[in-house]
Amino acid sequence: MAPSPTGNLHLGTAYTTLFNYLYARRMGGSFILRIEDTDQARSNPEFEKNIIEGLKWLGLNWDEGPFHQIDRLPSYKSASERLIKSGKAYYCFCTSAELEVEKKKQQEGKRPIVYSGKCRSLTNQEVAKKLAENVKFVVRLRVPEGRGVVKFNDLLHGEISFDSNLLGDMVIMRGSGVPLYNFAVVVDDIDMNISHVLRGDDHISNTPKQILIFEALDADIPKFAHWPMILNPDRIGKLSKRANATSIEDFRKDGFLPETILNYFSLLGWTMPDDQEIISLQEMEETFDLSKMRLSGAAFNMEKLEWLNGEYIRKFTDDELTQRLQEYLVDHPDKQAIAQIVPLIKERIKKLSDFIPLTDFFFEKPEYDFEILKKLKIENIRDVLIEIKNKMESLPKPWSAKLFEQTFRDLAEELSLPVVSCFQLIRIAVSGKLVTPPLFESIEILGNIKTLERINDLILRFDSFDK
């Protein structure tokens, strides 16, 4: 896997990484991580750190690396010099303006836009003179005349062909000594003994260019497989930041689990054994079959991802979910209380982040919206609250959820109130919300002191509100 550190670890990059990882594990091979950081203007150490931390969080650990292309510039220079010496590459001194004129003529003549080969025939003396004069140059690969069709057998798509005449003599090195993408990755693949190149189908057009470079360097050509990338929800184009796609870090912050992300990737890209929907990384490693990768792009579906995350949450034991929440809620004011609350919310959350709005009333005083209270259609709400407060004070301590429920059912009957309205009034008084974890179990955890304080606080606020 070879991400560029020009942005945080993107969903699409992690998607490709998973299937590289699985193939290496399934075949007993080595999974290698290298960082394509030759674009120094856009590369950022913070992005590299994010990529590495994101892959570790997902559990996609590598066997070798990370290798940095910027540290391998001597290897690329050596390879290009070998090609120049053998006549398989040459110096090109054409200026940008000259190339633009060429391009315009080709467009006007409706011909393929390829380099004309103007510098192919320069003599050694002409080249030496220009180099001595510090004329700017690039190095181009000399595509053999009559090379014809470049074919390769894609492990998923079968045979794919390209006409080499439409590729032209591509630039492989800048005069600064920095390689272009297609050259750098081929040299890396040769030096690192890469056997399989597995990637998104947006790279299919790069493959014939890379094959020509492998041939020029007299190297074994790896096997290639290309699969569709994740599509935007509207199925128009691959998943992109412009379509509100987010990084792995964003999904992590939003409370998704690494198991969920990997499982969802497998659903999108691979026909799993027996069409199961829940599968662990270990099971993927044991059963992955490259030939069963999907050849039609799947659209990203947030609802499906959230559903799957909820399924994983419910599979946890209470202790496991408590630990995950404690790790996730780094700055939570009372991590120990999380264990008490987990049994109440486990069936109600889809993401770890759902814990916060559902339970914040346990840790801080609620704010009251009197418009919500009006919807309860209870006359003399203040008097009812006083009755509730008095009843709570009379109950034996410590409070019991079971006793609470029966007590307030009886109170509702005494006051000729609907039970639901009575319970909702208590819920709003202690939490400020209409939706909470189970009410009386929540009150049991909150305790008599805090609960009575909140009931009393709402009564006092009613005095102010009535005025």
Secondary structure in CASP SS format (residue, H / E / C, confidence):
PFRMAT SS
TARGET T0000
AUTHOR 0000-0000-0000
METHOD secondary structure of the structure
MODEL  1
M C 1.00
A C 1.00
P C 1.00
S C 1.00
P C 1.00
T C 1.00
G C 1.00
N C 1.00
L C 1.00
H E 1.00
L H 1.00
G H 1.00
T H 1.00
A H 1.00
Y H 1.00
T H 1.00
T H 1.00
L H 1.00
F H 1.00
N H 1.00
Y H 1.00
L H 1.00
Y H 1.00
A H 1.00
R H 1.00
R H 1.00
M H 1.00
G C 1.00
G C 1.00
S C 1.00
F C 1.00
I E 1.00
L E 1.00
R E 1.00
I E 1.00
E C 1.00
D C 1.00
T C 1.00
D C 1.00
Q C 1.00
A C 1.00
R C 1.00
S C 1.00
N C 1.00
P H 1.00
E H 1.00
F H 1.00
E H 1.00
K H 1.00
N H 1.00
I H 1.00
I H 1.00
E H 1.00
G H 1.00
L H 1.00
K H 1.00
W H 1.00
L H 1.00
G C 1.00
L C 1.00
N C 1.00
W C 1.00
D C 1.00
E E 1.00
G E 1.00
P E 1.00
F E 1.00
H E 1.00
Q H 1.00
I H 1.00
D H 1.00
R H 1.00
L H 1.00
P H 1.00
S H 1.00
Y H 1.00
K H 1.00
S H 1.00
A H 1.00
S H 1.00
E H 1.00
R H 1.00
L H 1.00
I H 1.00
K H 1.00
S H 1.00
G C 1.00
K C 1.00
A E 1.00
Y E 1.00
Y E 1.00
C E 1.00
F C 1.00
C C 1.00
T C 1.00
S H 1.00
A H 1.00
E H 1.00
L H 1.00
E H 1.00
V H 1.00
E H 1.00
K H 1.00
K H 1.00
K H 1.00
Q H 1.00
Q H 1.00
E H 1.00
G C 1.00
K C 1.00
R C 1.00
P C 1.00
I C 1.00
V C 1.00
Y C 1.00
S C 1.00
G C 1.00
K C 1.00
C C 1.00
R C 1.00
S C 1.00
L C 1.00
T C 1.00
N H 1.00
Q H 1.00
E H 1.00
V H 1.00
A H 1.00
K H 1.00
K H 1.00
L H 1.00
A H 1.00
E C 1.00
N C 1.00
V C 1.00
K C 1.00
F C 1.00
V E 1.00
V E 1.00
R E 1.00
L E 1.00
R C 1.00
V C 1.00
P C 1.00
E C 1.00
G C 1.00
R C 1.00
G C 1.00
V E 1.00
V E 1.00
K E 1.00
F E 1.00
N E 1.00
D E 1.00
L C 1.00
L C 1.00
H C 1.00
G E 1.00
E E 1.00
I E 1.00
S E 1.00
F E 1.00
D E 1.00
S H 1.00
N H 1.00
L H 1.00
L C 1.00
G C 1.00
D C 1.00
M C 1.00
V E 1.00
I E 1.00
M E 1.00
R E 1.00
G C 1.00
S C 1.00
G C 1.00
V C 1.00
P E 1.00
L C 1.00
Y H 1.00
N H 1.00
F H 1.00
A H 1.00
V H 1.00
V H 1.00
V H 1.00
D H 1.00
D H 1.00
I H 1.00
D H 1.00
M C 1.00
N C 1.00
I C 1.00
S C 1.00
H E 1.00
V E 1.00
L E 1.00
R E 1.00
G E 1.00
D H 1.00
D H 1.00
H H 1.00
I H 1.00
S H 1.00
N H 1.00
T H 1.00
P H 1.00
K H 1.00
Q H 1.00
I H 1.00
L H 1.00
I H 1.00
F H 1.00
E H 1.00
A H 1.00
L C 1.00
D C 1.00
A C 1.00
D C 1.00
I C 1.00
P C 1.00
K E 1.00
F E 1.00
A E 1.00
H E 1.00
W E 1.00
P C 1.00
M C 1.00
I C 1.00
L E 1.00
N C 1.00
P C 1.00
D C 1.00
R C 1.00
I C 1.00
G C 1.00
K E 1.00
L C 1.00
S C 1.00
K H 1.00
R H 1.00
A H 1.00
N C 1.00
A C 1.00
T C 1.00
S E 1.00
I H 1.00
E H 1.00
D H 1.00
F H 1.00
R H 1.00
K H 1.00
D C 1.00
G C 1.00
F C 1.00
L C 1.00
P H 1.00
E H 1.00
T H 1.00
I H 1.00
L H 1.00
N H 1.00
Y H 1.00
F H 1.00
S H 1.00
L H 1.00
L H 1.00
G H 1.00
W E 1.00
T C 1.00
M C 1.00
P H 1.00
D H 1.00
D H 1.00
Q C 1.00
E C 1.00
I C 1.00
I C 1.00
S C 1.00
L H 1.00
Q H 1.00
E H 1.00
M H 1.00
E H 1.00
E H 1.00
T H 1.00
F C 1.00
D C 1.00
L H 1.00
S H 1.00
K H 1.00
M E 1.00
R C 1.00
L C 1.00
S C 1.00
G C 1.00
A C 1.00
A E 1.00
F C 1.00
N C 1.00
M H 1.00
E H 1.00
K H 1.00
L H 1.00
E H 1.00
W H 1.00
L H 1.00
N H 1.00
G H 1.00
E H 1.00
Y H 1.00
I H 1.00
R H 1.00
K H 1.00
F C 1.00
T C 1.00
D H 1.00
D H 1.00
E H 1.00
L H 1.00
T H 1.00
Q H 1.00
R H 1.00
L H 1.00
Q H 1.00
E H 1.00
Y H 1.00
L C 1.00
V C 1.00
D C 1.00
H C 1.00
P C 1.00
D C 1.00
K H 1.00
Q H 1.00
A H 1.00
I H 1.00
A H 1.00
Q H 1.00
I H 1.00
V H 1.00
P H 1.00
L H 1.00
I H 1.00
K C 1.00
E C 1.00
R C 1.00
I C 1.00
K C 1.00
K C 1.00
L H 1.00
S H 1.00
D H 1.00
F H 1.00
I H 1.00
P H 1.00
L H 1.00
T H 1.00
D H 1.00
F H 1.00
F H 1.00
F C 1.00
E C 1.00
K C 1.00
P C 1.00
E C 1.00
Y C 1.00
D C 1.00
F H 1.00
E H 1.00
I H 1.00
L H 1.00
K H 1.00
K C 1.00
L C 1.00
K C 1.00
I C 1.00
E C 1.00
N C 1.00
I H 1.00
R H 1.00
D H 1.00
V H 1.00
L H 1.00
I H 1.00
E H 1.00
I H 1.00
K H 1.00
N H 1.00
K H 1.00
M H 1.00
E H 1.00
S H 1.00
L C 1.00
P C 1.00
K C 1.00
P C 1.00
W C 1.00
S C 1.00
A H 1.00
K H 1.00
L H 1.00
F H 1.00
E H 1.00
Q H 1.00
T H 1.00
F H 1.00
R H 1.00
D H 1.00
L H 1.00
A H 1.00
E H 1.00
E H 1.00
L C 1.00
S C 1.00
L C 1.00
P C 1.00
V H 1.00
V H 1.00
S H 1.00
C H 1.00
F H 1.00
Q H 1.00
L H 1.00
I H 1.00
R H 1.00
I H 1.00
A H 1.00
V H 1.00
S H 1.00
G C 1.00
K C 1.00
L C 1.00
V C 1.00
T C 1.00
P C 1.00
P C 1.00
L H 1.00
F H 1.00
E H 1.00
S H 1.00
I H 1.00
E H 1.00
I H 1.00
L H 1.00
G C 1.00
N H 1.00
I H 1.00
K H 1.00
T H 1.00
L H 1.00
E H 1.00
R H 1.00
I H 1.00
N H 1.00
D H 1.00
L H 1.00
I H 1.00
L H 1.00
R H 1.00
F H 1.00
D H 1.00
S H 1.00
F H 1.00
D H 1.00
K C 1.00
END
